[in-house]
Structures are given as structure tokens and as C-alpha cells.
Amino acid sequence: MNGVIIQYFHWYYKGKLWNEFAENTEYLKSLGITAAWLPPATKCNLGLEGRGYDIYDPYDLGEFDQKGGIATRYGTKEEYINAIEKAHQQGIAVYADIVLNHRMGADETEKIQVHQVDEEDRNKVISDPFKATAQTKFTFPARQGKYSDFIWDYQCFSGIDIVQKDGKELTGIFKIHNEYGTEWTDDVSHQLGNYDYLMGADIEYRNPYVVQEMKNWIKWYLETTKADGVRLDALKHLSSGFLKEWITYIKTELNPSCYILGEFWKDDVKKITDFLDKMDDLISCFDAPLHYNFFKASEDGKAYDLRRILEGTLLEQKPLFSVSFVENHDTQKLQALESTVLDWFKPIAYAIILLSEDAYPCIFYPDLFGAEYTDLVDGKEVSVTMPKIETLPKLLIARQKFAAGEQIKYFDDPDCIAWVRKGTDEKSGCITIVSNGDEGFKEIDLGEENAHSKFIDFLEHRKEEITADKDGKAVFAVDACSVSVWVKADET
């Protein structure tokens, strides 16, 4: 399957996203989009200002009057379910964004015992245990027990970032003492000593009642929304034991074909492959190392050796479990992991993930539609414009129509690389050539079956027609700092 995902949002998106997505499904299908990753649909602590990652009530998809209103930032439950139905009518799968790590915006306080830890080394205790008051009780009064009557209290959480002591508010990272112990769970990433804690009230997955509630919830969610898969947020912070049990439950008891995609954000591919091994390959992961290769290549320009563009990536190491991307909501300008691939290189990066043999590519909403937004940086308003990538629709269509069959790489020059897709009975194949420096040329042997075949650049960057010689050899060209996709002239 030549599938393509679209991340159908960005961090600053405003408006009725569910309705807009529903209206665009036909257009997305025409570009060969086969799946859409939609943002979290759950009610969040910041109401219409929240993006869904500040999760409050997982059972509220825009149905109950909580946190300032009924709708979420993106619309109502009815609009969300309608959007998924519209996608299914066009043959597009929907991946729901799921936040498993934490809760925010509790309804009541509780008196708890905590100790504070060093934020740079969470195994280092920096205070004696003390009694405090914290927002750790979630009762969801507006929902009144509909769908679930589970009450979350401090036994359901392992850590918190704000407590009250002697009438004063303290901020930091506080380890909650409960019946599951006074230490963090160990089966998480060991970044900063122990990466269990991320934000808000950190969920305690050693609590069997919590594990059962999360199984009940995902069953309800998938049955209610008919989502085809899930994108799981912030997996470095989650218990791998819980995660494996939970995913196995989905795969064995709910939907064996449910696609599970995880954000395990590491620039070291071995740490991602080790995680995948631990999960018994039940899950796919985003290829963050490939994104960082693209980022560095865009920054370095001609100094970057294109022959190494795939080195140290998940696409190279474990392609069946990798999802390739150029940009996402965390890497866009003004965000936490800002590492924005420069505009000149984006068509090259997209050509690599869309036209390569093994990639399962994910394109980013602003790269297809454009985006403008503002944010405050050090008290000053900063405006950002993300122009749409003009060649992206054609690259998507080239993937649909031509990018098939065996791949042969010509990664033999630091500034100009190419690869051939030999085609199948249904698709004629293509030659992709990119340059990060001067105008480039590549002699390619396509075999005698392509003798005297004529080729044109499907992207129309090059205007000439190229004819293979009697042996099927031809020299293909690309403009400086550009990409061309050469296809048979009679196939267009």
C-alpha cells in the first residue's frame, strides 16, 4: 500500500477544524492521502485555548459544559464523529491523538504526602517528606457519571507540579506518596534520571484500577468514534509495561488492525529501536532522527553530504515501523522542539519521504495549506508565516501515479543524489534527482527495455525532454538546490 498520512493541524490552528477537515476529505483523497492524524478531541483544562494535550476529561469530546463551554478548541463531539465518517466515505483512515501521561484541571483538592525532586535529576530528593494540599481529585461533576463513574484521586497519580503548604504555593516536581510507593516507576526513559514525570498530575500506572479504567475508556473511545488507529503522545514518560499490556488489549480484544503510532522522541535511532523491541513491534514510531537530518541539511546547504541523508534513521534501520515526516507541531517555529526545516529544502525532504520505497510519510498541514500565526516571545509579539510548499501536491500525485517497484539508489555524490523506482505492471516508475548545491546531472542506466524512451520532469522545474539512448541510458538533470521527478513522457 502506498499510504500517506496528513497531520491535519498545527499548534496555532484556530477555527472549527473538524468541519474544515470534513469538507476537505475529497481533496485529500485526490492527492492520495490515505490517513489523517487529528489532534486530541478530549476536553482540556484551558478550554478553547487548550490544544487537547492539557487533558481534563477523556470522556468529554465536546459534549458536556465543562472548562468554559461544551465545544473543544476544534468543535463538538457531533462534528468530530461526522468528520471521521466523511473521511471513511473517501477511504481515509483516521488516527486519534491520545494523551495517556497526565491529567490537568482537577475539580477538588486533597491532602497528600509528597517530597520534592531535582528537575534535572528526578532520582535526587531535595526535600524531606511533607504534607501538602494539591489538585488531585477529578470528579467531572458536569458529566455526572455518564460513560464512567470512575473518580481519580491521589492514588491514581505519581507526581504533581504545584502544591500548597502553609498557605503558600510551591512549584516544582513533587513525588506523591501513595500505596504504590514513594519512588517513580522504573520502566520509563531514564532521561533526567527518570522521565516518568512530564506535567500536570502524572498518572500512576502501577494502580490496577487505573489500568482497567484506561482499557474501559479506549474501548468506549474506539466504539464511539470509529477511529482506525491512535497516535500516542509522549511515550518516553510512560510505563512500558502498562503500554505493552494496553496495546495488546487493543490488538487482541478490540481491533487487531488498529494502527498504533507512537511519539518516542529521540534523535538516537538505537533508543527508538530498543523501545520498539521492548514493545515486540506492536507499535510504529515517528522518525525523529530523519527530521533532524533534514533540519541539518537545510541549515548546512551545500556543505551537507546528501549521501548521508538516511544515515542513523528509523527509515534505514526499521522501515516497516517508521513514519517519516519533515515537520510537525512541536518543531514548527516558536515551539518547544523548534527545529524548522528551511523552506528551500522542504521540497527535497518531501521528495525523499514521498518517493522512496519503504517510507510511510506524514505530511504537515501548513506545508499543504499554509499558515500564519503570532505568539509572545519574551513579552514581544512575533509573527510567523509558513508558506505552502508549491510542489507538494505534485509530489503527492507522483507518489500515487509513478513511485512503485524496486528502488535503485545513486547516492554517489555529496551534492547530487538520485534514486530510480523501476515501476510495476500498473505504474511506470520514476527517477528522482535532488541537488543541495549547483545544477546537477546523473547518468542512469534504465536497461534496454527503456531504449529511446522519452522523459519529462513531472514537477516542471526542468523544461527539456530527455531521450534515453539505444541501451536505455540517459543523463538526467536537476536545477540548483532543487528536485526533479523524471517520468515517461507518454505516461503523463
C-alpha positions in Angstrom: 0.0 0.0 0.0 1.3 3.5 -1.0 -0.2 5.1 2.1 0.3 8.8 3.1 -0.7 10.4 6.5 -1.5 14.0 6.9 -1.1 15.7 10.3 -4.3 17.7 9.9 -3.5 20.6 12.4 -0.7 22.7 13.7 -0.1 24.2 17.1 -1.7 27.5 16.4 -4.7 26.4 14.3 -7.8 28.3 15.2 -11.3 27.6 13.9 -13.7 24.6 13.5 -11.1 22.1 12.5 -13.5 19.1 12.5 -15.8 20.8 10.0 -12.9 22.0 7.8 -11.4 18.6 7.7 -14.8 17.0 6.7 -15.1 19.5 3.8 -11.5 18.7 2.6 -11.7 14.9 2.6 -12.5 14.7 -1.1 -9.5 16.9 -2.0 -7.2 14.9 0.3 -8.3 11.7 -1.3 -7.5 13.2 -4.8 -3.9 13.7 -3.6 -3.5 10.1 -2.4 -3.9 10.8 1.3 -4.9 7.6 3.0 -4.9 8.5 6.6 -5.3 11.6 8.8 -3.9 12.2 12.2 -6.3 14.6 14.0 -5.5 16.5 17.2 -6.8 15.4 20.6 -10.6 15.6 20.7 -10.8 15.5 24.5 -11.9 18.4 26.8 -8.9 20.1 28.2 -8.1 22.3 31.2 -7.7 25.5 29.2 -11.0 25.1 27.4 -11.0 26.7 23.9 -7.3 27.9 24.4 -6.1 24.3 25.1 -4.8 22.1 22.3 -6.0 18.9 23.9 -2.7 17.9 25.4 -3.7 19.6 28.7 -6.3 16.8 29.1 -9.0 17.1 31.7 -11.8 14.6 30.9 -11.1 11.8 28.4 -14.8 11.0 28.1 -15.8 14.6 27.0 -15.3 15.0 23.3 -17.2 18.3 23.2 -20.4 17.1 24.8 -20.5 18.5 28.3 -20.4 22.0 29.7 -17.0 21.9 31.3 -14.0 24.1 31.4 -15.8 27.1 29.9 -18.1 25.5 27.4 -19.3 22.5 25.5 -17.1 22.5 22.4 -13.4 21.9 22.4 -10.9 24.1 20.5 -11.8 22.2 17.3 -15.5 21.7 17.7 -18.2 19.4 19.2 -18.4 15.7 19.6 -21.0 15.5 16.9 -18.7 17.4 14.5 -15.8 15.2 15.3 -17.7 12.0 14.7 -19.1 13.4 11.5 -15.6 14.3 10.3 -14.5 10.7 10.8 -17.5 9.5 8.9 -16.7 11.8 6.0 -13.1 10.6 5.9 -14.3 7.0 5.9 -16.6 7.8 2.9 -13.4 8.8 1.0 -11.4 5.8 2.1 -9.3 7.8 4.5 -8.4 6.3 7.9 -8.4 8.5 11.0 -5.7 8.3 13.7 -6.9 9.8 17.0 -4.3 11.7 19.1 -4.3 10.1 22.6 -2.7 11.6 25.8 -2.0 8.8 28.3 0.5 10.5 30.6 -1.3 13.1 32.7 -4.5 15.0 33.7 -4.9 18.7 34.4 -7.5 20.9 35.9 -8.7 18.8 38.9 -12.1 19.5 40.4 -11.1 19.2 44.1 -8.0 19.3 46.3 -6.7 16.6 48.6 -4.3 16.5 51.5 -1.3 14.4 50.4 2.2 13.5 51.4 5.0 14.4 48.9 8.7 15.1 48.6 10.4 17.3 46.0 12.9 16.1 43.5 15.6 17.9 41.4 14.1 18.8 38.0 17.4 17.9 36.3 17.8 14.6 38.2 14.4 13.2 39.2 16.0 10.5 41.3 17.6 13.1 43.5 15.4 14.0 46.5 15.8 17.7 47.6 13.3 17.9 50.5 12.1 15.9 53.4 8.6 14.4 53.0 5.9 16.9 53.9 2.1 17.2 53.9 0.6 19.5 51.3 -2.7 20.2 49.5 -2.9 19.5 45.8 -5.4 19.5 42.9 -5.6 15.7 42.5 -9.2 14.8 42.6 -11.2 14.6 39.4 -15.0 14.0 39.8 -16.2 15.5 36.5 -19.4 17.0 38.0 -20.9 18.2 34.7 -20.7 14.7 33.2 -22.4 13.1 36.3 -21.0 9.6 35.8 -22.1 9.2 32.2 -19.9 6.7 30.4 -17.8 6.1 33.5 -18.3 6.8 37.3 -14.5 6.4 37.9 -13.2 9.0 40.3 -9.5 9.9 40.0 -7.7 10.7 43.3 -4.1 10.9 44.5 -3.8 7.1 44.5 -4.2 7.5 40.6 -1.2 9.8 40.3 2.5 9.6 40.9 3.6 13.2 40.8 2.4 16.8 40.6 3.9 20.2 39.8 2.0 22.6 42.1 1.2 22.1 45.8 0.0 24.3 48.7 1.9 24.3 52.0 1.2 26.6 55.0 -0.9 28.8 52.7 1.9 29.2 50.1 2.0 27.8 46.6 5.1 25.8 45.7 6.1 24.8 42.2 8.5 22.1 41.1 8.3 18.4 40.7 6.8 16.6 43.7 6.7 12.8 44.1 3.3 11.8 45.5 3.4 9.1 48.3 0.6 6.6 47.8 0.1 2.9 48.3 2.2 2.2 45.2 5.3 3.6 46.9 7.4 6.7 47.2 9.6 6.1 44.1 9.0 6.7 40.4 8.2 3.7 38.3 11.5 2.5 36.6 10.2 1.2 33.3 10.3 4.7 31.6 13.0 6.6 29.8 16.0 7.4 32.0 16.5 10.9 30.6 17.0 13.3 33.6 17.5 10.2 35.8 13.8 9.1 35.5 11.4 10.6 32.9 8.1 9.4 34.5 7.1 12.9 35.2 6.2 15.3 32.4 3.4 17.7 33.5 0.2 18.1 35.5 -1.0 15.2 37.6 1.2 12.3 36.4 -0.8 9.1 36.0 0.1 6.1 38.3 0.0 3.0 36.1 1.0 0.7 38.9 -2.6 1.2 40.1 -4.6 -1.7 38.6 -7.8 0.3 38.8 -6.3 3.0 36.6 -5.1 0.4 34.1 -8.6 -1.1 34.0 -10.2 2.3 33.6 -7.9 3.1 30.7 -8.9 -0.2 29.0 -12.6 0.6 29.5 -12.0 4.1 28.1 -10.2 3.1 24.9 -12.9 0.5 24.3 -15.5 3.3 24.6 -13.5 5.7 22.5 -12.9 3.4 19.6 -16.5 2.2 19.6 -17.9 5.7 19.8 -15.7 7.4 17.3 -14.8 4.5 14.9 -11.2 5.8 14.7 -9.0 3.4 12.8 -5.8 4.0 14.8 -4.2 6.1 17.5 -1.2 8.4 17.8 0.2 8.1 21.3 1.7 11.2 22.9 4.9 11.5 25.0 5.8 7.8 25.3 9.2 8.4 26.9 7.3 9.2 30.1 5.0 6.2 30.1 5.5 2.8 31.8 6.4 0.5 29.0 4.9 -2.4 30.9 1.5 -0.7 31.0 1.8 0.4 27.4 2.5 -3.1 26.2 -0.4 -4.5 28.1 -2.8 -1.7 26.9 -1.8 -2.0 23.3 -2.0 -5.8 23.5 -5.6 -5.4 24.8 -6.5 -3.2 21.9 -5.0 -5.6 19.3 -6.4 -8.8 20.8 -9.8 -7.7 22.2 -10.9 -4.6 20.4 -9.4 -4.3 16.9 -6.5 -6.4 15.6 -6.0 -3.9 12.7 -5.9 -0.8 14.9 -2.8 1.2 13.8 -0.7 2.3 16.7 1.8 5.1 16.2 3.9 6.5 19.0 5.8 9.6 19.7 9.1 8.4 21.3 11.1 11.5 20.7 14.8 10.6 20.4 17.5 11.8 18.0 19.4 8.5 18.6 17.8 5.8 16.5 19.1 3.0 18.7 17.0 4.2 21.6 13.9 4.1 19.3 14.7 0.6 18.0 15.3 -0.6 21.6 11.9 0.8 22.6 10.3 -1.0 19.6 12.0 -4.2 20.6 10.6 -3.8 24.1 7.1 -3.3 22.6 7.5 -6.5 20.5 6.9 -4.4 17.3 3.3 -3.8 18.3 3.8 -0.1 17.5 5.3 2.2 14.9 7.3 5.4 15.7 8.0 8.8 14.2 11.4 9.0 12.7 12.8 12.0 14.6 16.4 11.3 13.6 15.4 11.7 9.9 13.7 15.0 10.7 17.0 16.2 12.4 18.9 15.1 9.3 16.6 17.2 7.1 16.9 20.2 9.6 20.8 20.0 9.5 20.8 19.6 5.7 18.7 22.7 5.3 20.9 24.7 7.6 24.2 23.5 6.1 23.3 23.8 2.5 26.0 22.7 0.0 28.2 21.7 2.9 25.9 18.8 3.8 26.8 15.4 2.3 23.5 14.2 0.8 24.8 10.7 0.6 24.3 10.5 4.4 20.8 11.8 4.5 19.3 8.5 5.6 22.1 7.5 8.0 21.1 6.8 11.5 17.4 7.0 10.8 14.5 4.7 11.6 13.7 4.5 7.8 17.2 3.0 7.4 17.1 0.7 10.4 13.5 -0.4 10.7 11.5 0.9 7.8 8.3 -1.2 8.4 7.9 0.5 11.8 8.9 4.0 10.9 6.8 7.1 10.0 8.8 9.7 8.1 8.0 13.4 8.5 9.5 16.8 7.6 7.9 18.9 10.2 5.3 18.8 13.0 3.5 20.9 15.6 6.5 20.5 18.0 9.2 21.5 15.6 7.4 24.5 14.0 8.7 28.0 14.8 8.2 29.2 18.4 7.5 25.7 19.7 9.4 23.6 22.3 11.3 21.4 19.9 11.8 24.1 17.3 13.9 22.8 14.5 12.2 24.1 11.4 13.4 22.7 8.1 14.2 25.7 5.9 11.7 26.3 3.1 14.2 25.8 0.3 14.9 22.2 1.4 11.4 21.1 2.1 10.6 20.0 -1.4 13.8 17.9 -1.4 12.8 16.4 2.0 9.3 15.7 0.9 10.6 14.0 -2.3 12.7 11.8 -0.1 9.9 10.6 2.1 7.2 10.5 -0.6 9.1 8.8 -3.4 11.3 6.4 -1.5 10.4 2.7 -1.5 9.9 1.9 2.2 8.7 5.2 3.7 5.3 5.7 5.3 5.2 9.5 5.0 3.3 12.0 7.1 2.9 15.5 5.6 2.2 18.6 7.8 -0.9 20.7 7.4 0.8 24.1 6.9 3.1 22.6 4.2 -0.1 21.8 2.2 -2.3 24.7 3.1 0.0 27.4 4.5 -0.4 29.0 8.0 0.1 32.3 9.7 0.2 32.9 13.5 1.6 35.0 16.3 2.9 34.3 19.7 4.6 36.1 22.6 8.4 35.6 22.9 9.9 37.4 25.9 6.9 39.7 26.1 7.0 40.6 22.4 4.6 39.5 19.8 6.2 37.5 17.0 4.5 36.8 13.7 5.3 33.7 11.7 4.2 32.8 8.1 4.5 29.3 6.9 4.0 29.3 3.1 2.6 26.2 1.5 5.1 24.1 -0.4 4.0 24.6 -4.0 5.4 21.3 -5.3 3.9 19.2 -2.5 0.6 18.4 -4.3 2.6 17.3 -7.4 4.9 15.2 -5.3 1.9 13.5 -3.7 0.4 12.8 -7.1 3.8 11.5 -8.3 3.8 9.0 -5.4 0.3 7.9 -6.4 1.0 7.5 -10.1 4.7 6.6 -10.5 6.6 5.8 -7.3 6.4 2.0 -7.4 8.6 -1.0 -7.8 12.2 -1.8 -6.9 14.4 1.1 -5.9 18.0 1.6 -7.1 19.9 4.4 -5.3 22.5 6.6 -6.9 23.9 8.1 -3.7 27.3 8.7 -5.3 27.8 12.5 -5.0 27.7 14.7 -1.9 25.7 17.4 -3.6 23.5 15.5 -6.0 21.8 12.2 -5.4 19.1 10.2 -7.3 17.1 7.1 -7.0 15.1 5.1 -9.5 11.8 3.4 -8.9 11.6 0.7 -11.6 7.8 0.6 -11.7 5.3 -2.3 -11.8 2.8 -3.6 -14.3 0.4 -0.8 -13.2 2.9 2.1 -12.7 5.7 3.1 -14.9 8.1 4.2 -12.2 10.2 7.4 -11.9 13.6 8.9 -11.5 14.0 11.4 -8.6 17.1 13.6 -8.6 17.9 16.3 -6.0 20.7 18.9 -5.5 21.7 20.9 -2.5 24.2 22.9 -4.5 24.7 23.7 -8.1 22.8 22.4 -11.1 23.3 18.6 -11.1 23.4 15.8 -13.6 23.2 12.0 -13.2 23.7 9.3 -15.8 21.3 6.5 -15.1 21.1 3.1 -16.9 17.4 2.1 -17.2 18.0 -1.0 -19.2 17.4 -1.9 -22.8 13.6 -2.1 -22.3 13.8 1.7 -22.0 15.8 2.3 -25.2 14.8 5.6 -26.8 12.2 6.3 -24.2 11.4 10.0 -23.7 11.2 11.6 -20.2 9.9 14.9 -18.8 10.1 16.5 -15.4 6.7 15.9 -13.7 7.4 18.9 -11.4 8.1 21.1 -14.5 11.2 22.6 -12.9 13.1 21.4 -16.0 11.5 22.2 -19.3 13.6 19.9 -21.7 12.7 16.4 -22.8 15.3 13.7 -22.2 15.6 10.7 -24.5 17.4 7.5 -23.5 19.9 6.1 -25.9 19.7 2.6 -27.6 20.9 0.9 -24.4 18.4 2.7 -22.2 20.9 5.2 -20.7 20.2 8.9 -20.2 21.6 11.8 -18.3 19.0 13.4 -16.0 19.3 16.9 -14.7 18.1 19.0 -11.7 18.3 22.7 -11.0 20.5 24.1 -8.2 19.0 23.5 -4.8 16.0 21.7 -6.2 14.3 18.4 -7.1 13.1 16.9 -10.3 11.0 13.8 -10.9 11.5 12.4 -14.3 8.7 10.2 -15.8 8.0 8.8 -19.2 6.5 11.5 -21.4 3.7 9.2 -22.7 2.6 8.3 -19.1 1.6 11.8 -18.1 
